[in-house]
Amino acid sequence: MNGFTLSLNDHNEIVCSCMAITRGNILESISNGNNTIELIGSDIEAGLICETCHEDIEQIIKDRS
């Protein structure tokens, strides 16, 4: 499995295209206590424009808990 990276572990993957927010940015926000889309949006502005990333953000939140 050398060189294989799971998407879950790719912190540079863009999750919110509108604001260019990465998985790592979202994980950091969650680590700071933001555990809903609304709180993450207030913290780092992810998911505030077109909302197509909401499902992905919800999955990241779920995977972190």
PDB file of N, CA, C and O in Angstrom:
ATOM      1  N   MET A   1       0.808  -1.192   0.000  1.00  0.00           N
ATOM      2  CA  MET A   1       0.000   0.000   0.000  1.00  0.00           C
ATOM      3  C   MET A   1       0.854   1.260   0.000  1.00  0.00           C
ATOM      4  O   MET A   1       0.343   2.354   0.240  1.00  0.00           O
ATOM      5  N   ASN A   2       2.120   1.121  -0.260  1.00  0.00           N
ATOM      6  CA  ASN A   2       2.998   2.279  -0.318  1.00  0.00           C
ATOM      7  C   ASN A   2       2.508   3.272  -1.355  1.00  0.00           C
ATOM      8  O   ASN A   2       2.196   2.885  -2.482  1.00  0.00           O
ATOM      9  N   GLY A   3       2.435   4.539  -0.995  1.00  0.00           N
ATOM     10  CA  GLY A   3       2.001   5.556  -1.923  1.00  0.00           C
ATOM     11  C   GLY A   3       0.495   5.717  -2.034  1.00  0.00           C
ATOM     12  O   GLY A   3       0.019   6.614  -2.730  1.00  0.00           O
ATOM     13  N   PHE A   4      -0.259   4.865  -1.360  1.00  0.00           N
ATOM     14  CA  PHE A   4      -1.714   4.930  -1.415  1.00  0.00           C
ATOM     15  C   PHE A   4      -2.212   5.879  -0.333  1.00  0.00           C
ATOM     16  O   PHE A   4      -1.877   5.715   0.840  1.00  0.00           O
ATOM     17  N   THR A   5      -3.001   6.860  -0.715  1.00  0.00           N
ATOM     18  CA  THR A   5      -3.553   7.821   0.244  1.00  0.00           C
ATOM     19  C   THR A   5      -5.066   7.753   0.195  1.00  0.00           C
ATOM     20  O   THR A   5      -5.676   7.947  -0.856  1.00  0.00           O
ATOM     21  N   LEU A   6      -5.661   7.475   1.336  1.00  0.00           N
ATOM     22  CA  LEU A   6      -7.117   7.495   1.422  1.00  0.00           C
ATOM     23  C   LEU A   6      -7.604   8.937   1.362  1.00  0.00           C
ATOM     24  O   LEU A   6      -6.976   9.838   1.919  1.00  0.00           O
ATOM     25  N   SER A   7      -8.707   9.144   0.694  1.00  0.00           N
ATOM     26  CA  SER A   7      -9.278  10.482   0.582  1.00  0.00           C
ATOM     27  C   SER A   7      -9.500  11.113   1.952  1.00  0.00           C
ATOM     28  O   SER A   7      -9.327  12.320   2.118  1.00  0.00           O
ATOM     29  N   LEU A   8      -9.881  10.301   2.930  1.00  0.00           N
ATOM     30  CA  LEU A   8     -10.109  10.816   4.276  1.00  0.00           C
ATOM     31  C   LEU A   8      -8.873  11.478   4.852  1.00  0.00           C
ATOM     32  O   LEU A   8      -8.976  12.416   5.643  1.00  0.00           O
ATOM     33  N   ASN A   9      -7.699  10.992   4.456  1.00  0.00           N
ATOM     34  CA  ASN A   9      -6.461  11.492   5.014  1.00  0.00           C
ATOM     35  C   ASN A   9      -5.832  12.591   4.169  1.00  0.00           C
ATOM     36  O   ASN A   9      -4.782  13.113   4.544  1.00  0.00           O
ATOM     37  N   ASP A  10      -6.428  12.956   3.056  1.00  0.00           N
ATOM     38  CA  ASP A  10      -5.878  13.971   2.178  1.00  0.00           C
ATOM     39  C   ASP A  10      -6.313  15.356   2.657  1.00  0.00           C
ATOM     40  O   ASP A  10      -7.361  15.862   2.257  1.00  0.00           O
ATOM     41  N   HIS A  11      -5.512  15.946   3.502  1.00  0.00           N
ATOM     42  CA  HIS A  11      -5.862  17.225   4.113  1.00  0.00           C
ATOM     43  C   HIS A  11      -5.838  18.381   3.122  1.00  0.00           C
ATOM     44  O   HIS A  11      -6.384  19.446   3.410  1.00  0.00           O
ATOM     45  N   ASN A  12      -5.215  18.191   1.954  1.00  0.00           N
ATOM     46  CA  ASN A  12      -5.151  19.256   0.954  1.00  0.00           C
ATOM     47  C   ASN A  12      -6.300  19.202  -0.043  1.00  0.00           C
ATOM     48  O   ASN A  12      -6.411  20.076  -0.903  1.00  0.00           O
ATOM     49  N   GLU A  13      -7.148  18.196   0.059  1.00  0.00           N
ATOM     50  CA  GLU A  13      -8.285  18.068  -0.855  1.00  0.00           C
ATOM     51  C   GLU A  13      -9.268  19.214  -0.624  1.00  0.00           C
ATOM     52  O   GLU A  13      -9.679  19.470   0.508  1.00  0.00           O
ATOM     53  N   ILE A  14      -9.641  19.902  -1.705  1.00  0.00           N
ATOM     54  CA  ILE A  14     -10.625  20.979  -1.612  1.00  0.00           C
ATOM     55  C   ILE A  14     -12.008  20.360  -1.408  1.00  0.00           C
ATOM     56  O   ILE A  14     -12.446  19.530  -2.205  1.00  0.00           O
ATOM     57  N   VAL A  15     -12.682  20.761  -0.352  1.00  0.00           N
ATOM     58  CA  VAL A  15     -14.032  20.291  -0.056  1.00  0.00           C
ATOM     59  C   VAL A  15     -15.044  21.360  -0.458  1.00  0.00           C
ATOM     60  O   VAL A  15     -16.064  21.052  -1.075  1.00  0.00           O
ATOM     61  N   CYS A  16     -14.768  22.596  -0.115  1.00  0.00           N
ATOM     62  CA  CYS A  16     -15.634  23.727  -0.468  1.00  0.00           C
ATOM     63  C   CYS A  16     -14.954  24.513  -1.583  1.00  0.00           C
ATOM     64  O   CYS A  16     -14.045  25.306  -1.339  1.00  0.00           O
ATOM     65  N   SER A  17     -15.409  24.279  -2.803  1.00  0.00           N
ATOM     66  CA  SER A  17     -14.799  24.920  -3.974  1.00  0.00           C
ATOM     67  C   SER A  17     -15.010  26.427  -3.986  1.00  0.00           C
ATOM     68  O   SER A  17     -14.116  27.172  -4.388  1.00  0.00           O
ATOM     69  N   CYS A  18     -16.165  26.879  -3.556  1.00  0.00           N
ATOM     70  CA  CYS A  18     -16.469  28.309  -3.595  1.00  0.00           C
ATOM     71  C   CYS A  18     -15.470  29.132  -2.779  1.00  0.00           C
ATOM     72  O   CYS A  18     -15.074  30.226  -3.182  1.00  0.00           O
ATOM     73  N   MET A  19     -15.076  28.597  -1.645  1.00  0.00           N
ATOM     74  CA  MET A  19     -14.189  29.332  -0.747  1.00  0.00           C
ATOM     75  C   MET A  19     -12.786  28.711  -0.684  1.00  0.00           C
ATOM     76  O   MET A  19     -11.942  29.164   0.089  1.00  0.00           O
ATOM     77  N   ALA A  20     -12.537  27.673  -1.497  1.00  0.00           N
ATOM     78  CA  ALA A  20     -11.243  26.978  -1.533  1.00  0.00           C
ATOM     79  C   ALA A  20     -10.828  26.475  -0.146  1.00  0.00           C
ATOM     80  O   ALA A  20      -9.688  26.652   0.285  1.00  0.00           O
ATOM     81  N   ILE A  21     -11.791  25.843   0.537  1.00  0.00           N
ATOM     82  CA  ILE A  21     -11.557  25.310   1.883  1.00  0.00           C
ATOM     83  C   ILE A  21     -11.186  23.837   1.759  1.00  0.00           C
ATOM     84  O   ILE A  21     -11.876  23.069   1.089  1.00  0.00           O
ATOM     85  N   THR A  22     -10.094  23.450   2.409  1.00  0.00           N
ATOM     86  CA  THR A  22      -9.613  22.075   2.328  1.00  0.00           C
ATOM     87  C   THR A  22     -10.169  21.214   3.461  1.00  0.00           C
ATOM     88  O   THR A  22     -10.713  21.712   4.447  1.00  0.00           O
ATOM     89  N   ARG A  23     -10.012  19.912   3.280  1.00  0.00           N
ATOM     90  CA  ARG A  23     -10.375  18.954   4.333  1.00  0.00           C
ATOM     91  C   ARG A  23      -9.614  19.286   5.615  1.00  0.00           C
ATOM     92  O   ARG A  23     -10.177  19.216   6.708  1.00  0.00           O
ATOM     93  N   GLY A  24      -8.351  19.643   5.486  1.00  0.00           N
ATOM     94  CA  GLY A  24      -7.541  20.006   6.660  1.00  0.00           C
ATOM     95  C   GLY A  24      -8.095  21.215   7.392  1.00  0.00           C
ATOM     96  O   GLY A  24      -8.105  21.249   8.622  1.00  0.00           O
ATOM     97  N   ASN A  25      -8.560  22.217   6.633  1.00  0.00           N
ATOM     98  CA  ASN A  25      -9.171  23.398   7.254  1.00  0.00           C
ATOM     99  C   ASN A  25     -10.403  23.007   8.052  1.00  0.00           C
ATOM    100  O   ASN A  25     -10.617  23.492   9.163  1.00  0.00           O
ATOM    101  N   ILE A  26     -11.211  22.125   7.476  1.00  0.00           N
ATOM    102  CA  ILE A  26     -12.443  21.685   8.145  1.00  0.00           C
ATOM    103  C   ILE A  26     -12.100  20.866   9.384  1.00  0.00           C
ATOM    104  O   ILE A  26     -12.715  21.048  10.435  1.00  0.00           O
ATOM    105  N   LEU A  27     -11.135  19.977   9.274  1.00  0.00           N
ATOM    106  CA  LEU A  27     -10.727  19.170  10.427  1.00  0.00           C
ATOM    107  C   LEU A  27     -10.191  20.052  11.552  1.00  0.00           C
ATOM    108  O   LEU A  27     -10.454  19.791  12.726  1.00  0.00           O
ATOM    109  N   GLU A  28      -9.450  21.081  11.201  1.00  0.00           N
ATOM    110  CA  GLU A  28      -8.939  22.013  12.219  1.00  0.00           C
ATOM    111  C   GLU A  28     -10.088  22.742  12.905  1.00  0.00           C
ATOM    112  O   GLU A  28     -10.078  22.919  14.123  1.00  0.00           O
ATOM    113  N   SER A  29     -11.079  23.165  12.120  1.00  0.00           N
ATOM    114  CA  SER A  29     -12.241  23.834  12.693  1.00  0.00           C
ATOM    115  C   SER A  29     -12.987  22.901  13.642  1.00  0.00           C
ATOM    116  O   SER A  29     -13.412  23.313  14.722  1.00  0.00           O
ATOM    117  N   ILE A  30     -13.142  21.649  13.234  1.00  0.00           N
ATOM    118  CA  ILE A  30     -13.798  20.660  14.106  1.00  0.00           C
ATOM    119  C   ILE A  30     -12.994  20.481  15.393  1.00  0.00           C
ATOM    120  O   ILE A  30     -13.567  20.394  16.478  1.00  0.00           O
ATOM    121  N   SER A  31     -11.670  20.427  15.271  1.00  0.00           N
ATOM    122  CA  SER A  31     -10.805  20.288  16.448  1.00  0.00           C
ATOM    123  C   SER A  31     -10.952  21.461  17.402  1.00  0.00           C
ATOM    124  O   SER A  31     -10.712  21.329  18.602  1.00  0.00           O
ATOM    125  N   ASN A  32     -11.348  22.614  16.863  1.00  0.00           N
ATOM    126  CA  ASN A  32     -11.558  23.806  17.684  1.00  0.00           C
ATOM    127  C   ASN A  32     -12.960  23.870  18.269  1.00  0.00           C
ATOM    128  O   ASN A  32     -13.355  24.887  18.838  1.00  0.00           O
ATOM    129  N   GLY A  33     -13.720  22.771  18.126  1.00  0.00           N
ATOM    130  CA  GLY A  33     -15.031  22.683  18.760  1.00  0.00           C
ATOM    131  C   GLY A  33     -16.213  22.963  17.866  1.00  0.00           C
ATOM    132  O   GLY A  33     -17.352  22.944  18.332  1.00  0.00           O
ATOM    133  N   ASN A  34     -15.976  23.223  16.595  1.00  0.00           N
ATOM    134  CA  ASN A  34     -17.070  23.502  15.666  1.00  0.00           C
ATOM    135  C   ASN A  34     -17.547  22.182  15.070  1.00  0.00           C
ATOM    136  O   ASN A  34     -16.858  21.589  14.241  1.00  0.00           O
ATOM    137  N   ASN A  35     -18.713  21.726  15.485  1.00  0.00           N
ATOM    138  CA  ASN A  35     -19.165  20.384  15.109  1.00  0.00           C
ATOM    139  C   ASN A  35     -20.470  20.369  14.313  1.00  0.00           C
ATOM    140  O   ASN A  35     -21.154  19.348  14.253  1.00  0.00           O
ATOM    141  N   THR A  36     -20.810  21.503  13.704  1.00  0.00           N
ATOM    142  CA  THR A  36     -21.959  21.572  12.802  1.00  0.00           C
ATOM    143  C   THR A  36     -21.542  22.377  11.574  1.00  0.00           C
ATOM    144  O   THR A  36     -20.558  23.116  11.606  1.00  0.00           O
ATOM    145  N   ILE A  37     -22.298  22.225  10.499  1.00  0.00           N
ATOM    146  CA  ILE A  37     -22.019  23.007   9.298  1.00  0.00           C
ATOM    147  C   ILE A  37     -22.111  24.503   9.613  1.00  0.00           C
ATOM    148  O   ILE A  37     -21.298  25.291   9.129  1.00  0.00           O
ATOM    149  N   GLU A  38     -23.083  24.889  10.410  1.00  0.00           N
ATOM    150  CA  GLU A  38     -23.266  26.295  10.743  1.00  0.00           C
ATOM    151  C   GLU A  38     -22.066  26.856  11.491  1.00  0.00           C
ATOM    152  O   GLU A  38     -21.599  27.954  11.187  1.00  0.00           O
ATOM    153  N   LEU A  39     -21.561  26.098  12.478  1.00  0.00           N
ATOM    154  CA  LEU A  39     -20.406  26.554  13.244  1.00  0.00           C
ATOM    155  C   LEU A  39     -19.142  26.592  12.384  1.00  0.00           C
ATOM    156  O   LEU A  39     -18.341  27.521  12.489  1.00  0.00           O
ATOM    157  N   ILE A  40     -18.971  25.587  11.540  1.00  0.00           N
ATOM    158  CA  ILE A  40     -17.813  25.557  10.648  1.00  0.00           C
ATOM    159  C   ILE A  40     -17.897  26.716   9.664  1.00  0.00           C
ATOM    160  O   ILE A  40     -16.890  27.365   9.383  1.00  0.00           O
ATOM    161  N   GLY A  41     -19.090  26.981   9.140  1.00  0.00           N
ATOM    162  CA  GLY A  41     -19.283  28.104   8.234  1.00  0.00           C
ATOM    163  C   GLY A  41     -18.951  29.432   8.888  1.00  0.00           C
ATOM    164  O   GLY A  41     -18.324  30.292   8.271  1.00  0.00           O
ATOM    165  N   SER A  42     -19.365  29.602  10.128  1.00  0.00           N
ATOM    166  CA  SER A  42     -19.061  30.832  10.864  1.00  0.00           C
ATOM    167  C   SER A  42     -17.569  30.970  11.119  1.00  0.00           C
ATOM    168  O   SER A  42     -17.031  32.077  11.117  1.00  0.00           O
ATOM    169  N   ASP A  43     -16.907  29.847  11.337  1.00  0.00           N
ATOM    170  CA  ASP A  43     -15.476  29.849  11.653  1.00  0.00           C
ATOM    171  C   ASP A  43     -14.611  30.068  10.418  1.00  0.00           C
ATOM    172  O   ASP A  43     -13.740  30.938  10.416  1.00  0.00           O
ATOM    173  N   ILE A  44     -14.848  29.278   9.359  1.00  0.00           N
ATOM    174  CA  ILE A  44     -13.946  29.321   8.201  1.00  0.00           C
ATOM    175  C   ILE A  44     -14.658  29.581   6.877  1.00  0.00           C
ATOM    176  O   ILE A  44     -14.036  29.509   5.817  1.00  0.00           O
ATOM    177  N   GLU A  45     -15.935  29.879   6.924  1.00  0.00           N
ATOM    178  CA  GLU A  45     -16.752  30.233   5.756  1.00  0.00           C
ATOM    179  C   GLU A  45     -16.990  29.077   4.782  1.00  0.00           C
ATOM    180  O   GLU A  45     -17.385  29.319   3.641  1.00  0.00           O
ATOM    181  N   ALA A  46     -16.766  27.858   5.189  1.00  0.00           N
ATOM    182  CA  ALA A  46     -17.055  26.703   4.339  1.00  0.00           C
ATOM    183  C   ALA A  46     -18.560  26.497   4.258  1.00  0.00           C
ATOM    184  O   ALA A  46     -19.258  26.563   5.270  1.00  0.00           O
ATOM    185  N   GLY A  47     -19.057  26.247   3.056  1.00  0.00           N
ATOM    186  CA  GLY A  47     -20.462  25.921   2.873  1.00  0.00           C
ATOM    187  C   GLY A  47     -21.415  27.092   2.886  1.00  0.00           C
ATOM    188  O   GLY A  47     -22.625  26.894   2.995  1.00  0.00           O
ATOM    189  N   LEU A  48     -20.912  28.293   2.780  1.00  0.00           N
ATOM    190  CA  LEU A  48     -21.789  29.458   2.884  1.00  0.00           C
ATOM    191  C   LEU A  48     -22.382  29.927   1.567  1.00  0.00           C
ATOM    192  O   LEU A  48     -23.357  30.679   1.579  1.00  0.00           O
ATOM    193  N   ILE A  49     -21.834  29.514   0.433  1.00  0.00           N
ATOM    194  CA  ILE A  49     -22.302  30.070  -0.834  1.00  0.00           C
ATOM    195  C   ILE A  49     -23.277  29.119  -1.527  1.00  0.00           C
ATOM    196  O   ILE A  49     -24.485  29.345  -1.470  1.00  0.00           O
ATOM    197  N   CYS A  50     -22.799  28.087  -2.165  1.00  0.00           N
ATOM    198  CA  CYS A  50     -23.707  27.248  -2.968  1.00  0.00           C
ATOM    199  C   CYS A  50     -24.222  26.018  -2.216  1.00  0.00           C
ATOM    200  O   CYS A  50     -25.192  25.392  -2.645  1.00  0.00           O
ATOM    201  N   GLU A  51     -23.595  25.675  -1.121  1.00  0.00           N
ATOM    202  CA  GLU A  51     -24.008  24.585  -0.227  1.00  0.00           C
ATOM    203  C   GLU A  51     -23.835  23.183  -0.803  1.00  0.00           C
ATOM    204  O   GLU A  51     -24.283  22.219  -0.183  1.00  0.00           O
ATOM    205  N   THR A  52     -23.202  23.034  -1.965  1.00  0.00           N
ATOM    206  CA  THR A  52     -23.028  21.687  -2.520  1.00  0.00           C
ATOM    207  C   THR A  52     -22.048  20.839  -1.709  1.00  0.00           C
ATOM    208  O   THR A  52     -22.023  19.617  -1.858  1.00  0.00           O
ATOM    209  N   CYS A  53     -21.254  21.461  -0.869  1.00  0.00           N
ATOM    210  CA  CYS A  53     -20.282  20.722  -0.057  1.00  0.00           C
ATOM    211  C   CYS A  53     -20.862  20.261   1.277  1.00  0.00           C
ATOM    212  O   CYS A  53     -20.175  19.577   2.036  1.00  0.00           O
ATOM    213  N   HIS A  54     -22.096  20.614   1.576  1.00  0.00           N
ATOM    214  CA  HIS A  54     -22.681  20.284   2.879  1.00  0.00           C
ATOM    215  C   HIS A  54     -22.633  18.784   3.172  1.00  0.00           C
ATOM    216  O   HIS A  54     -22.326  18.380   4.293  1.00  0.00           O
ATOM    217  N   GLU A  55     -22.931  17.975   2.185  1.00  0.00           N
ATOM    218  CA  GLU A  55     -22.912  16.523   2.402  1.00  0.00           C
ATOM    219  C   GLU A  55     -21.502  16.055   2.766  1.00  0.00           C
ATOM    220  O   GLU A  55     -21.336  15.224   3.659  1.00  0.00           O
ATOM    221  N   ASP A  56     -20.495  16.582   2.084  1.00  0.00           N
ATOM    222  CA  ASP A  56     -19.105  16.209   2.378  1.00  0.00           C
ATOM    223  C   ASP A  56     -18.691  16.695   3.761  1.00  0.00           C
ATOM    224  O   ASP A  56     -18.015  15.972   4.493  1.00  0.00           O
ATOM    225  N   ILE A  57     -19.086  17.904   4.123  1.00  0.00           N
ATOM    226  CA  ILE A  57     -18.754  18.422   5.452  1.00  0.00           C
ATOM    227  C   ILE A  57     -19.429  17.580   6.529  1.00  0.00           C
ATOM    228  O   ILE A  57     -18.814  17.249   7.543  1.00  0.00           O
ATOM    229  N   GLU A  58     -20.684  17.239   6.309  1.00  0.00           N
ATOM    230  CA  GLU A  58     -21.408  16.371   7.271  1.00  0.00           C
ATOM    231  C   GLU A  58     -20.677  15.042   7.450  1.00  0.00           C
ATOM    232  O   GLU A  58     -20.571  14.534   8.566  1.00  0.00           O
ATOM    233  N   GLN A  59     -20.173  14.481   6.351  1.00  0.00           N
ATOM    234  CA  GLN A  59     -19.459  13.207   6.426  1.00  0.00           C
ATOM    235  C   GLN A  59     -18.155  13.358   7.207  1.00  0.00           C
ATOM    236  O   GLN A  59     -17.793  12.477   7.987  1.00  0.00           O
ATOM    237  N   ILE A  60     -17.456  14.458   7.001  1.00  0.00           N
ATOM    238  CA  ILE A  60     -16.214  14.710   7.752  1.00  0.00           C
ATOM    239  C   ILE A  60     -16.522  14.836   9.244  1.00  0.00           C
ATOM    240  O   ILE A  60     -15.801  14.287  10.077  1.00  0.00           O
ATOM    241  N   ILE A  61     -17.593  15.559   9.580  1.00  0.00           N
ATOM    242  CA  ILE A  61     -18.002  15.688  10.970  1.00  0.00           C
ATOM    243  C   ILE A  61     -18.316  14.313  11.544  1.00  0.00           C
ATOM    244  O   ILE A  61     -17.866  13.982  12.641  1.00  0.00           O
ATOM    245  N   LYS A  62     -19.076  13.519  10.819  1.00  0.00           N
ATOM    246  CA  LYS A  62     -19.455  12.181  11.274  1.00  0.00           C
ATOM    247  C   LYS A  62     -18.220  11.301  11.471  1.00  0.00           C
ATOM    248  O   LYS A  62     -18.118  10.587  12.469  1.00  0.00           O
ATOM    249  N   ASP A  63     -17.289  11.349  10.525  1.00  0.00           N
ATOM    250  CA  ASP A  63     -16.084  10.543  10.613  1.00  0.00           C
ATOM    251  C   ASP A  63     -15.191  10.942  11.787  1.00  0.00           C
ATOM    252  O   ASP A  63     -14.457  10.113  12.326  1.00  0.00           O
ATOM    253  N   ARG A  64     -15.257  12.219  12.182  1.00  0.00           N
ATOM    254  CA  ARG A  64     -14.452  12.724  13.299  1.00  0.00           C
ATOM    255  C   ARG A  64     -15.025  12.342  14.657  1.00  0.00           C
ATOM    256  O   ARG A  64     -14.294  12.317  15.647  1.00  0.00           O
ATOM    257  N   SER A  65     -16.329  12.042  14.722  1.00  0.00           N
ATOM    258  CA  SER A  65     -16.939  11.758  16.022  1.00  0.00           C
ATOM    259  C   SER A  65     -16.866  10.311  16.400  1.00  0.00           C
ATOM    260  O   SER A  65     -17.341   9.928  17.469  1.00  0.00           O
TER     261      SER A  65
END
